[in-house]
Amino acid sequence: MVEVTKEGENVLFQVKGLHKLWAFKSQLQIPLGNIKSIRQDPEILKGWWKGFRMPGTHIPGILAAGTFLQQDKRIFWDVHHAENALIIELEHDEYDELIIEVENPAAVLELLSSAKA
């Protein structure tokens, strides 16, 4: 699970608990201007193929965490419960997308949408 907070013009994505170990990362700091879109999309989460792990952990149907390469995209995953996952498209960043599980998707959508406005 990832905790999302806004700090000035940046958004801090703090990886929590054992997910740090599985994702090989403890946090990401992304400039707010690099966020193109935020959405929930259950179709992206279906299927067992997440991409090539670079590094990461993938147990199909249970957990995807870490950096994955898929179709010329670098994607950071941290999802255990797909119903709480958000897809965040980025530009001008190390990652093309973040696909993360958060405690309250509606609150994070509101936080990031209002911050971009």
Secondary structure, DSSP 8 states (H G I E B T S, - for coil): -EEEEEETTEEEEEE-TTHHHHHT-SEEEEEGGGEEEEE--HHHH-SS---EEEEEEEETTTEEEEEEEETTEEEEEEESSGGGEEEEEESSSS-SEEEEE-S-HHHHHHHHHHHH-
